[in-house]
Amino acid sequence: MTAQASPSVDPGFVDNLTQNFALQFLDRVAASGDREAYRYPRGEAWESVTWRQAGDLVTRLAAGLLSLGLQPEQRVGIASSTRYEWILADLAVMCAAGATTTVYPSTNSEDTAYILGDSECQVVFAEDDDQIAKLTEHRGDLPHLAKVVTFDGTTDGDWIIGLDDLAKLGDAYLAEHPGIVEETARAIPADQLATLIYTSGTTGRPKGVRLLHRAWVYEGTAIQVQDILDESDLQFLWLPMAHSFGKVLLSAQLACGFPTAIDGRVDKIVDNLGVVKPTFMGAAPRIFEKAHGRIVTMQAAEGGIKEKLFLRAFDTGLKVGRLKREGKSVPFLLGVQHGLFDKLVFSKVRERFGGRVRFFISGSAALNAEIAEWFNAAGILILEGYGMTENAAGATVNLPSSYKIGTVGPALPGSEIQIGDDDEVMLRGPHVMAGYHNLPEETAKTLTEDGWLRTGDKGSIDAEGFLTITGRIKDLFKTSGGKYVAPSAIESKFKAICPYASQFLVFGNERNYVVALVTLDPDAMADWAKENGMEGASYGDIVASEPVQEMVKGYVEELNSQLNRWETIKKWKLLDHDLTVESGELTPSMKVKRNVVEENNKSLIDSMYSG
């Protein structure tokens, strides 16, 4: 069964894509020169940059890379958090015909050295002294690394230079070779390597995914031709640019021409939304779960008439939302109530996100449908999409004009989806990777001879082409009673029920019942502690307290009432810490490393089956 999305969009646009990502950028500079391209924080203020200003600086940096002898497809690493300079560096690499290798700033020095060594990086952009230290420690393991360019770190005038130093090298090179950057960009074929993104993985060494120029150009253009975004929009970008989701949003910006406000500090997202007032933002589900939990618990703490008004408003909003999605008319009195609640309650919720958001895009993991419906009730549309690094992140997406909550939308125009053996989702199109770097056997396992990408995800496609993901094939487990359990579905359901939840991990493979490990959100629990006489107590003491244990017990019982008998959680334990990237239990894109958590807590899980 094969589905092709957006029948209103002629897939013939794929035959007329811009030749490469570098030209996509240079064409945008030429078309939108004096319009705002980027803004970024400088102190307490935000500094704005036009497309022409960005283009001039990228040209200088690209010429600097060429002056260092960079050859087509040679790799250049970027080890940095999300910031304006990250984007400048990536665009410069593209315009110099190199290939960007991304490294999360949280990656340890050993894995950083492995990624940069395996990709044979010639140059690395390093954010600061912490990133430089990782390179210095493993310099002997990086024989190809000739130069380090730092954004904020300490230079030595030789191996380590600053961004301004690279631009000056570019100035000198341009004086001798005027027009060299555009000439270089125009010579890049569509099937040239653009990016090496190493999947964080849950076991073993990360794998380098080889993504070509055509993949990124296609991703942005596929969004543009669907008329979702245009120059009047404003994006807020905080996502890790080392992740493919972030790069897709950069490609969409080049294709559509909207400005982007950039700040990768996760703890500043809500504050920044209030200042920037964007029209859209991409995010992982954890951001929406956290925002939902924060708003719900704050309202519950107020109690009284305000809480009753809040609950009544959302009950009304959910009814109206369901009627509209079903194509039914809203009864007059219900519509009047909804209008009143919109002014009293929903407008204040929207204001927390800046008040201008047309939609959010959720990706990188599954979003619980109940949380999406809750936001929708408040007039905040979350469009869920789907993809993976191996297909340049974007494979499907719901549209503002056509969406189904609980699905990840139809395929992007010009690409295909089919459901294979074991209900495996398979993808084909210009966005699919060329293969894994230096891993031909792994590539052969993942790509079929006729170009289909095996995703490892289970799913189904409805009559209108909307894809629903039901879980990872390898994550499904069977109880000793022979019943299959999809843990991700249970886990996301608990997060929608419990506003204090951070993580809920279900186990029970070949066991006679299902158990769970639970972590609570530290910020939410700090607020709970203030309201319950435990202010200042440690996270461990708070979650170990009897009131919290009883509270979680109530939420687990509510969850169990919605599950099949064999899925119900018979026993559970609260961990004394939340999962973090630093502990190695989360990937940098906020996905749980299930096997790491299971191994770290093996004795605790076993104890729930003893006796």
C-alpha positions, 0 to 999 in steps of 0.5 A: 500500500503506497500513499502520496500526499497533498494531491493539490500539489503537483509533485513535478516541483521535484524536477525543478528543485534548486541545484543545491543548498548553497544556491538556495541560500544565495538566491534568498539573499538576492531575492530578500536582501533588505528584509530581516533574516535573523535576530539573536540575543545580545545581552538583554536586547535582540540584534537584527540582521538582514539577508544581505548582511548575513550573505556578506558574512557567509561569503567571507567565511566561505572564502576563508574556508576555501583559503584553508584548502577545503575541497568539495565534500571534505567535512567541517565539524560544528560543535556548538549549541544553537546560536546565530554563529552556528547557522553562519558556519553551516551556510559557509560550509555549504557555500564552500562546497564542504560537508557539515558534520554536526556535534552536540555540545553535550557530547563527551570528548571520546564520542566527539573525537570519534565523530570528528575522526570517523568523518575526517573533519579538516576544520571544526567550528568550536563554540567555546573553551569547553569544546576546544578542550575536547579537541585538544585532549584528542588531538592525536586521534584527529590527524585530519584536523588542520584548523579550529575556528572558535566562536567564544573560545581562546585563540592561539593564532595558529591551530585555533583562530576566531570567527573574525580571523576566518573572515579576514582570511576570506577577505584576502582570498576574495581580493585575489579570487573575486566571485569565487564563492558563487562560482564554487556554489554553482559547481555543486551537484545535487547529489553531492554530500552536504551533511553528516549527522551522527545518530545519537543511538541507544547502543554502540557507536553513533552512525553517520548519516550521509545526506545530500544537497537535494535532500535539504533543498527538497525538504524546504521546497516541499514546505514552501509549495504547500503554502504553509509559511511565507515571508510574513511569518516569524520563527523562533528557533531553539532546537539543537541545530546538530539535530536534523529537525533544526536543519529542516527548519533552516531549509524551510526558511531559505525556501519561504523567506521568513525571519528567524529569531535564534536562542538555543537556551531551553530555559529561556524558551517561554521568556523568549516567546513572550518577547519575540512573539513568533508565528510558529515554532518547532519543538519536541513533545517534551516542551509541550508536555512541560508547558501543559503540566506547568499551566495545569498545576499552576491553575490547580494551586490557585483553586477556588473559582479560578480553577473551576472556571479554568476546568469549565473552559477547557471542557467547553473548548474540547467539545467545540474542538471535537465538533469542528474536527468532525465537520459538525456545527457548534450549537449557539449556546455552546458557541457563546460560552466558548467565546466568553471562555476564550476571552477569560481563559484561552487568550491568557494561555495563548499570551504565554506563547507570545499571542501570535502563534499560528501553529507549533510543529511537533517532531522527533518523538510521539506527541500524546493526542490528549495534550494536542487536543488540550492545546487545540481547545485553547486555540493553539494548533500543534501540527505533528510531523514525522521523520528521522535523520535517515530521511532528513527529518521531514517525511510527513506533516499535518497542515493548518488547513488539513490535520488529524490529531493523533496522526503525523499527517500525510507524506510530503508532496513528491515522496512516498510512504508504504507499509511493509512487512510487520506493519513497518513504515517505509519511505522513498523520495529525494529526502532519503539518505545516501547511506551510512558513512563507512558502514555498507552492511548497515546501509544494506540493511536499511535501504532496499535496492529500489530505494525504500528506507526501512524506518523500524517504526510500526504504522498504518495509513488511512484512506486519506493518506494520513499516517499513524505511528503505533510504536517502534518495532523493536520496542514492542514486547510480549508478556509471558502470557503471550500478549503484546504491549506497545510501551510508548502508547502507555507512556504518552497516555500517562504524561497526558494524565499526570501534569507532574510527569517527566518520564514514564517507562514501561517494562515487562518483556517475557514477564507475567505483568507490566511495571513502570519507572516514573520520574517527575518534573523537577520544576513542577515538583519544586512548585508542589513543594512550596504549596505542600510545606516542603519548600527547600527539600531535595528532589529525592526527599520530595518524591519519596514523601508519602503525599507524592507517592499517594498522588502518583498512585492515583494517577497510575490507577487512572491510567490503568482504568484506560488500559487493557487488563494485560497492559495495566501497571501492577507495580511502579517505582519513583526514581530519585532523579529525573533523566537527563542528557548529562546522565546519558539516559536521554539523547540530545534530542530528548529521546529516552535511551530505554536500554540505558535506563533499564540497565541502570535500574535493573535491580530496581525493576527485578525487585518489582517481580520478586516474591 
